[in-house]
């Protein structure tokens, strides 16, 4: 399951130096099942292979996930299902950005006489979102480089940083409220925005973690800043500050503003170059044609993501220093195994409607595989009448048997079906109306398709190396997958599955902002701006006239170049404000007014 966060890189990052090893090129032997029913043995076999160390955590863009894709396609073919990908294959290929590379970077002190003293390349490293360009300017110190909306903290007060190279500390002050706006504004992206808005020539963020100086820190967004941004070591920062006459070292500098304006005779020069690393990855798709001549053109999608975190890309909650494989047995070998077992079951139990079995890549990087299919489907998207998503279905609690089913409100038929089919299983059902969330059903809900999302809950092994097959409750998983099959059969018996869009629930948590807008982000967007896939019904965004495909480029006074700028912009406003929002739409620009409400 995706945290909607992104991962870090070092030079060219695959997940760790160990991840450069080639995964085994051999698939496991074919196991012929004589039972077309949904069985624990088949589910366990699939999970144990997909979550084995041989597949190195199925990181998107790695050889290991390619091997997993071949395994899934082989199983689909063995069941006799039709290829539903591109060019008569079981695959739909799409590009992903898996990291960044940076070489040829320079940083130097230039004295008044024009002489230059280079700073060792081990003492600095650009961020992956840094502009690739040359820069030069006098240095200036700006504390933590943070400005809160109420200016209770303003590190740029009385400072003119136009054309200057700004040095700021990483993080935020120790006495800041951890639940307030300061921590949210302490990211490198936010600090870049504050410096950029004030005309800085470049931004250098002081880090005392030596390992971070070898880390490009790719955050998953393909948008570059217009400002060169890098980490620098305390030693390099002290040299710059001393040469500029600002201070002899960091210890004597105030961490809070206002900070003194200086007229340094020296300047900082540099040149940064950052390139994104792109690879191809694949969704795996197979079709079981329906048998009802009147309904066979209609399709139910049964899906799960099969990627995970490899050796621990961003999203990992492991804090050890030695890289470890994140096998992702529950997340989401369990859901992938469920799709495979459902595919084998329906190969011999035909339904009136057609069934499209899909396993998605790139979910952990922002629902990329399902979003790609939704934008470039291999069959007419209008044929898809419902989507059933299995993500983390391997940890059904043995005591409570609590099963989360999300998307209940996306069709008026769901609630009655979900509750009626629960007679035999006796799950403790946690029903959630909304169809938008952190898994692949969201990509279909954004296209006005009814969805149901099955999830057995978070646990202490989530996004950690300990999410291994031995911790899966295979009996519980079997019960869940059988229940999904019963729901597919019951839904197939309905003449129609109408779609309804869900109103936002009262007191629904929305990030860490005081305001609610109701935009649905497009995490696959790679250009400047913040693209949305739609708006929540009844939300300020919908009422303002924002539409699917709009690219927000300005929110209030904030120029928006990425999703991170958009989040910073939200933190600058309060409920009740009327905020002008400029969007790119159909090659033109439109300004709308959003009436902000409380979250």
C-alpha positions in Angstrom: 0.0 0.0 0.0 1.3 3.4 -1.0 2.1 6.1 1.5 2.1 8.7 -1.3 5.6 9.6 -0.4 8.7 9.1 -2.6 12.2 7.8 -2.4 15.8 8.9 -2.1 18.8 8.2 -4.4 22.6 8.2 -4.4 24.2 9.0 -7.7 22.1 6.5 -9.7 19.8 4.9 -7.1 18.2 1.5 -7.4 17.4 1.2 -3.7 20.8 0.4 -2.3 24.2 -0.7 -3.7 23.2 -4.3 -3.1 20.1 -3.9 -5.3 22.4 -3.7 -8.4 22.6 -7.5 -8.1 20.7 -9.3 -10.9 17.7 -11.2 -9.7 17.6 -14.9 -10.6 16.5 -15.3 -14.2 14.6 -18.5 -13.5 10.9 -18.8 -12.6 9.9 -21.4 -10.1 8.6 -24.7 -11.6 5.0 -24.8 -12.7 2.7 -26.3 -10.1 -0.5 -27.7 -11.6 -3.4 -27.4 -9.3 -6.2 -29.9 -9.6 -8.6 -27.7 -7.6 -10.2 -24.8 -9.4 -11.6 -23.5 -6.1 -9.8 -20.9 -4.1 -7.4 -22.7 -1.8 -4.9 -21.8 0.9 -2.2 -23.9 -0.7 -2.3 -22.0 -4.0 -2.4 -18.6 -2.2 0.5 -19.5 0.1 2.6 -20.8 -2.9 2.1 -17.5 -4.8 2.9 -15.3 -1.7 6.0 -17.3 -0.8 7.4 -16.9 -4.3 6.6 -13.3 -4.8 7.9 -12.4 -1.3 11.0 -14.5 -1.6 14.5 -13.0 -1.3 15.1 -14.0 -4.9 12.7 -11.2 -6.0 14.6 -8.6 -3.9 11.4 -6.7 -2.8 10.0 -6.2 -6.3 11.2 -2.6 -6.6 9.8 -0.8 -9.6 12.3 -0.6 -12.4 14.4 -3.4 -11.2 15.1 -6.9 -12.7 13.3 -8.5 -9.8 10.0 -6.9 -10.6 10.4 -8.0 -14.2 10.8 -11.5 -13.0 7.6 -11.2 -11.0 5.8 -9.9 -14.0 6.9 -12.9 -16.1 5.6 -15.2 -13.3 2.2 -13.5 -13.2 1.9 -13.6 -17.0 2.9 -17.3 -17.1 0.2 -18.1 -14.6 -2.4 -16.1 -16.6 -1.4 -18.0 -19.7 -1.5 -21.3 -17.9 -5.1 -20.7 -16.8 -6.1 -20.1 -20.4 -6.9 -16.4 -20.1 -6.5 -14.1 -23.1 -3.7 -11.5 -23.2 -5.1 -8.1 -22.5 -2.0 -5.9 -22.8 -0.4 -4.3 -25.7 0.4 -6.0 -29.1 -1.2 -9.3 -28.1 0.8 -9.7 -24.9 0.0 -9.8 -21.2 2.0 -6.6 -20.6 1.3 -2.8 -20.7 4.7 -1.1 -20.6 5.1 2.5 -19.3 8.0 4.7 -18.2 8.8 5.5 -14.6 11.4 7.8 -13.0 13.3 5.6 -10.5 16.0 8.0 -9.4 18.4 10.7 -10.3 22.0 11.2 -11.3 24.3 14.1 -10.8 27.9 14.6 -12.1 30.3 17.4 -12.8 29.1 19.6 -10.0 31.2 22.5 -8.7 31.1 24.9 -5.7 33.8 27.5 -4.9 34.6 30.6 -3.0 35.5 33.6 -5.1 37.5 36.3 -3.4 37.3 40.0 -4.3 40.5 39.7 -6.4 38.8 37.1 -8.6 40.7 34.1 -7.2 38.7 31.0 -6.5 39.0 28.2 -3.9 37.1 25.1 -4.8 35.0 23.3 -2.2 35.6 19.6 -2.2 32.8 17.6 -3.9 32.6 15.4 -0.8 31.3 18.5 1.1 28.2 19.2 -1.0 25.6 17.5 -3.1 22.7 19.0 -5.1 19.1 17.9 -4.4 17.5 15.9 -7.1 15.0 18.7 -7.8 17.8 21.3 -8.1 18.0 23.5 -11.2 20.9 22.5 -13.5 22.6 25.8 -14.1 25.5 28.0 -13.1 25.1 30.6 -10.3 27.1 33.2 -8.5 26.4 35.6 -5.7 27.4 36.9 -2.3 26.6 34.6 0.6 23.9 35.4 3.2 22.8 33.5 6.2 19.0 33.0 6.9 18.7 30.8 9.9 16.4 27.9 9.1 15.0 29.6 6.0 11.4 29.4 7.2 8.6 31.9 7.1 5.3 31.0 8.8 2.0 32.4 7.5 1.6 34.6 10.6 5.3 35.6 10.4 5.8 34.5 14.0 8.9 32.9 12.5 10.4 34.9 9.7 14.0 34.1 8.9 14.0 36.6 6.0 12.8 39.6 8.0 14.9 42.7 7.0 17.1 40.5 4.7 17.5 41.3 1.1 18.7 38.1 -0.6 18.2 39.2 -4.2 21.0 37.7 -6.3 22.6 36.1 -3.2 23.5 32.5 -2.3 21.4 31.8 0.8 22.7 29.4 3.5 20.2 27.9 5.9 20.2 25.2 8.5 18.4 21.9 7.9 15.3 21.2 9.9 13.6 23.6 12.3 14.1 25.0 15.8 13.9 22.5 18.7 11.3 24.6 20.5 8.9 24.7 17.5 5.4 23.2 18.1 5.7 19.7 16.4 2.0 19.9 15.5 2.2 23.5 14.1 3.1 24.9 10.7 6.9 25.1 11.3 7.7 21.4 10.8 5.6 21.3 7.7 7.5 24.3 6.3 10.9 22.8 7.1 11.3 20.6 4.0 13.9 21.4 1.4 11.1 22.1 -1.1 9.5 24.7 1.2 12.8 26.3 1.9 13.5 26.5 -1.8 10.2 28.2 -2.4 10.9 30.8 0.3 14.3 31.6 -1.2 13.1 31.6 -4.7 10.2 34.0 -4.0 12.8 36.4 -2.6 15.1 36.4 -5.6 17.9 34.2 -4.3 20.5 33.0 -6.8 20.9 29.6 -5.1 20.2 27.9 -1.8 22.6 25.8 0.3 21.2 23.8 3.2 23.6 22.9 6.0 23.5 19.2 7.0 25.6 17.6 9.7 24.8 14.1 8.5 27.8 13.1 6.4 25.8 10.3 4.7 23.2 12.8 3.5 26.0 14.6 1.6 26.2 11.6 -0.8 22.4 11.5 -1.2 20.5 13.3 -4.0 17.3 12.8 -2.0 15.0 12.2 -5.0 11.4 12.9 -3.7 9.6 11.3 -6.5 8.5 14.5 -8.3 9.9 15.0 -11.8 9.6 18.8 -11.5 12.8 20.8 -11.1 13.2 24.0 -9.3 14.3 27.2 -11.1 16.8 27.6 -8.2 20.0 25.6 -7.7 19.7 23.8 -4.3 22.3 21.7 -2.5 23.3 20.2 0.8 26.6 21.5 2.3 28.6 20.2 5.2 29.0 22.3 8.3 32.7 22.7 7.5 32.0 24.0 4.0 29.3 26.4 5.4 31.7 27.6 8.1 34.4 28.4 5.4 31.8 30.4 3.4 30.5 32.3 6.4 34.0 33.0 7.7 35.2 34.3 4.3 32.1 36.6 4.1 32.7 38.0 7.6 29.4 36.7 8.8 30.7 34.4 11.5 33.7 32.3 12.4 31.6 29.2 12.7 28.0 28.0 13.0 27.9 27.9 16.8 28.0 31.7 17.1 25.1 32.2 14.7 21.5 32.8 15.9 19.1 30.1 14.8 16.2 32.6 14.7 15.7 35.8 12.8 16.0 38.6 12.2 19.5 37.9 10.8 21.9 40.7 9.9 22.4 41.9 6.4 26.0 41.7 5.2 27.9 43.2 2.3 30.3 40.4 1.6 33.2 41.1 -0.7 33.5 37.5 -1.6 30.9 35.4 -3.6 29.9 31.8 -3.9 30.0 30.3 -7.4 28.8 27.0 -8.6 27.4 24.8 -11.3 25.0 21.9 -10.7 23.8 19.3 -13.1 21.0 16.8 -12.3 19.3 14.3 -14.6 16.4 12.0 -13.9 16.9 8.2 -14.4 14.0 6.6 -16.3 13.2 3.0 -16.7 10.3 0.9 -18.1 8.0 -1.2 -16.0 4.9 -3.2 -16.8 1.3 -3.8 -15.7 0.2 -7.4 -16.3 -3.3 -7.9 -17.7 -5.4 -10.9 -18.7 -9.1 -11.2 -19.8 -11.7 -13.8 -19.1 -14.5 -13.1 -21.7 -18.0 -13.1 -20.4 -20.6 -15.7 -21.5 -23.7 -13.4 -21.6 -24.1 -12.0 -25.2 -25.8 -9.0 -23.7 -23.3 -8.3 -21.0 -20.0 -9.6 -22.2 -18.9 -6.2 -23.4 -19.1 -5.0 -19.8 -16.0 -5.6 -17.7 -15.2 -6.0 -14.0 -11.6 -5.2 -13.2 -10.0 -7.3 -10.4 -6.7 -5.8 -9.5 -3.8 -5.5 -7.1 -0.3 -3.9 -7.2 2.6 -6.3 -7.3 5.5 -3.9 -6.7 7.0 -3.1 -3.3 10.0 -1.2 -1.8 12.9 -3.3 -3.1 15.8 -2.7 -0.7 14.0 0.2 1.1 13.1 3.1 -1.2 11.3 6.1 0.3 8.3 5.0 2.2 10.3 2.4 4.1 9.9 2.7 7.9 13.1 0.8 8.6 15.7 2.9 10.4 18.6 0.5 10.4 21.9 1.3 8.7 22.4 -2.0 6.9 20.2 -2.2 3.7 17.6 -5.0 3.9 15.2 -6.5 1.4 11.6 -5.4 1.9 9.8 -8.5 0.7 6.3 -7.1 1.1 4.5 -10.4 1.8 1.3 -8.6 2.9 2.0 -5.5 0.9 1.2 -6.7 -1.7 2.1 -10.2 -2.5 -1.1 -11.1 -0.6 -3.3 -9.1 -3.0 -1.4 -10.3 -6.1 -1.8 -13.9 -5.0 -5.5 -13.2 -4.5 -5.8 -11.9 -8.1 -4.0 -15.0 -9.4 -6.2 -17.3 -7.5 -9.3 -15.5 -8.6 -8.1 -15.7 -12.2 -7.6 -19.4 -11.9 -11.0 -19.8 -10.3 -12.9 -17.8 -12.9 -11.1 -19.6 -15.8 -13.4 -22.5 -15.0 -16.3 -20.6 -13.5 -17.3 -18.2 -16.2 -19.5 -15.1 -15.6 -21.9 -13.1 -17.7 -19.7 -10.0 -17.7 -16.0 -10.2 -18.8 -13.4 -10.1 -16.1 -10.1 -8.2 -16.5 -7.4 -9.4 -14.1 -4.7 -6.7 -13.6 -1.6 -6.5 -11.5 -0.1 -3.0 -11.3 3.5 -1.8 -11.1 4.5 1.6 -9.6 1.8 1.8 -6.9 4.3 2.5 -4.1 5.6 5.5 -6.2 2.2 7.1 -6.5 -0.4 4.7 -8.1 1.6 5.0 -11.4 0.5 1.7 -13.0 -3.2 2.1 -12.4 -3.1 5.8 -13.3 -1.4 4.9 -16.6 -4.1 2.3 -17.4 -6.8 4.8 -16.6 -5.3 7.3 -19.0 -4.2 4.9 -21.7 -6.4 1.8 -21.3 -5.9 -1.3 -23.4 -9.7 -1.6 -23.8 -12.4 1.0 -23.8 -12.6 2.4 -20.3 -16.3 2.9 -20.8 -16.6 -0.9 -20.7 -15.4 -1.0 -17.1 -18.4 -1.1 -14.8 -16.6 -1.8 -11.5 -13.2 -2.3 -10.0 -12.3 -4.7 -7.1 -8.9 -3.9 -5.5 -7.0 -6.2 -3.1 -4.2 -4.5 -1.2 -2.8 -6.0 2.0 -5.3 -8.8 2.6 -2.9 -11.2 4.4 -3.2 -10.1 8.0 -6.9 -10.7 8.9 -6.9 -10.4 12.7 -7.6 -13.8 14.2 -9.4 -12.4 17.2 -11.7 -9.7 15.6 -11.8 -10.9 11.9 -12.0 -7.2 11.1 -12.0 -6.5 7.3 -12.0 -3.0 5.9 -14.1 -2.5 2.8 -13.7 0.9 1.2 -15.8 2.5 -1.6 -19.1 1.4 -0.3 -20.6 4.8 -1.3 -19.4 4.6 -4.9 -22.5 2.6 -5.9 -25.9 2.3 -4.2 -25.8 -1.5 -4.7 -22.5 -2.1 -2.7 -23.6 -1.9 0.9 -26.4 -4.4 0.6 -24.2 -6.8 -1.3 -21.2 -6.5 1.0 -23.3 -7.1 4.1 -25.5 -9.9 2.6 -22.5 -11.9 1.4 -20.9 -11.7 4.9 -23.2 -14.4 6.3 -20.8 -17.3 6.1 -17.5 -15.4 6.7 -18.8 -13.4 9.7 -16.2 -10.6 9.2 -16.3 -7.6 11.5 -16.8 -5.2 8.5 -15.4 -1.7 8.7 -17.3 0.0 5.8 -15.9 3.2 4.4 -17.9 5.2 1.8 -15.1 7.1 0.0 -13.6 5.7 -3.1 -10.5 7.9 -3.0 -7.5 6.5 -1.0 -3.9 5.4 -1.1 -4.3 2.4 -3.4 -5.1 1.7 -7.1 -8.8 1.8 -6.8 -8.4 5.6 -6.6 -7.4 5.7 -10.3 -10.6 4.1 -11.3 -12.8 6.1 -8.9 -11.3 9.3 -10.5 -12.8 8.0 -13.8 -16.3 7.6 -12.3 -16.1 3.9 -11.9 -17.6 2.2 -8.8 -14.9 0.6 -6.7 -14.5 -1.8 -3.7 -11.2 -1.9 -1.9 -10.4 -4.8 0.5 -7.8 -4.4 3.3 -7.1 -6.3 6.5 -5.4 -3.4 8.3 -2.0 -1.9 9.1 0.5 -3.7 11.4 3.9 -3.2 12.9 5.6 -4.9 9.9 4.1 -2.4 7.4 6.8 -1.1 5.0 9.5 -2.8 7.0 11.9 -5.8 6.1 9.9 -7.9 8.6 6.8 -8.1 6.3 7.6 -11.7 5.4 5.5 -14.6 4.3 5.8 -16.4 7.7 3.7 -13.6 9.2 0.8 -13.9 6.8 -2.5 -15.4 8.1 -3.1 -17.7 5.1 -6.4 -19.1 6.5 -7.7 -15.5 6.9 -6.4 -14.5 3.4 -8.2 -17.5 1.9 -11.5 -16.4 3.5 -11.1 -12.9 2.2 -10.4 -14.0 -1.3 -13.4 -16.3 -1.3 -15.5 -13.5 0.0 -14.3 -11.2 -2.9 -15.4 -14.0 -5.3 -18.8 -14.1 -3.8 -19.2 -10.4 -4.2 -18.0 -10.5 -7.8 -20.7 -13.2 -8.5 -23.4 -11.2 -6.7 -22.4 -8.0 -8.5 -22.5 -9.9 -11.8 -26.1 -10.8 -11.1 -27.1 -7.1 -11.0 -28.3 -5.6 -14.3 -26.4 -2.4 -13.5 -23.8 -1.1 -11.0 -24.6 2.7 -10.9 -21.8 5.1 -10.0 -22.2 7.7 -7.2 -19.5 10.2 -6.1 -19.1 10.4 -2.4 -19.4 13.6 -0.4 -16.6 14.3 2.1 -17.4 13.1 5.5 -17.5 15.6 8.4 -14.3 15.8 10.4 -12.4 13.8 7.8 -8.7 14.4 8.4 -7.0 16.2 5.5 -3.2 16.2 5.7 -1.9 18.8 8.2 -3.6 21.9 6.9 -6.3 24.1 8.4 -8.1 24.3 5.1 -9.9 21.9 2.8 -9.9 22.3 -1.0 -10.9 18.9 -2.4 -8.4 18.4 -5.2 -7.4 14.9 -6.2 -3.7 14.9 -7.2 -2.2 13.3 -10.2 1.0 11.7 -8.9 2.1 10.6 -12.3 2.4 14.3 -13.6 5.9 15.1 -14.6 5.7 18.7 -15.8 5.6 22.0 -13.9 2.6 22.7 -11.8 0.2 20.6 -9.8 -2.2 18.5 -12.0 -5.4 17.2 -10.6 -7.4 14.1 -11.6 -10.6 15.6 -10.4 -12.4 17.1 -7.4 -14.4 15.8 -4.5 -18.1 16.4 -4.8 -19.4 19.4 -3.0 -15.8 20.5 -2.3 -14.5 24.1 -2.7 -12.6 23.0 -5.7 -15.7 21.6 -7.4 -17.7 24.7 -6.6 -15.0 26.9 -8.0 -15.0 25.1 -11.3 -11.8 23.2 -11.1 -11.8 20.2 -13.5 -10.0 16.9 -14.2 -6.7 17.7 -16.0 -6.4 21.2 -14.7 -2.8 22.2 -13.8 -2.6 24.6 -10.9 0.2 27.1 -11.5 -0.7 29.7 -8.9 -2.6 29.5 -5.6 -3.1 32.9 -4.1 0.3 34.6 -4.2 2.2 31.3 -4.4 3.6 30.2 -7.7 3.1 26.5 -7.9 5.8 24.5 -9.7 5.1 21.1 -7.9 2.9 19.4 -5.5 5.2 20.6 -2.7 4.6 24.2 -3.6 0.9 23.5 -3.6 1.1 22.0 0.0 3.1 25.0 1.1 0.5 27.3 -0.5 -2.3 25.6 1.5 -0.5 26.2 4.7 -0.5 30.0 4.0 -4.3 30.3 4.1 -7.1 30.0 6.5 -10.8 28.9 6.4 -13.1 31.6 5.0 -10.6 33.1 2.6 -11.4 33.6 -1.0 -8.3 32.6 -2.9 -7.6 33.2 -6.7 -6.3 30.0 -8.3 -4.8 30.1 -11.8 -4.8 26.9 -13.8 -3.5 25.8 -17.2 -6.4 24.3 -19.3 -6.5 23.6 -23.0 -3.3 25.5 -23.7 -4.6 28.6 -21.9 -4.8 30.0 -18.4 -7.9 30.5 -16.3 -8.2 32.1 -12.9 -10.9 30.8 -10.6 -11.8 31.7 -7.0 -11.8 29.0 -4.3 -13.7 29.7 -1.1 -11.7 27.8 1.5 -13.4 25.9 4.3 -12.2 24.2 7.4 -10.9 20.7 7.1 
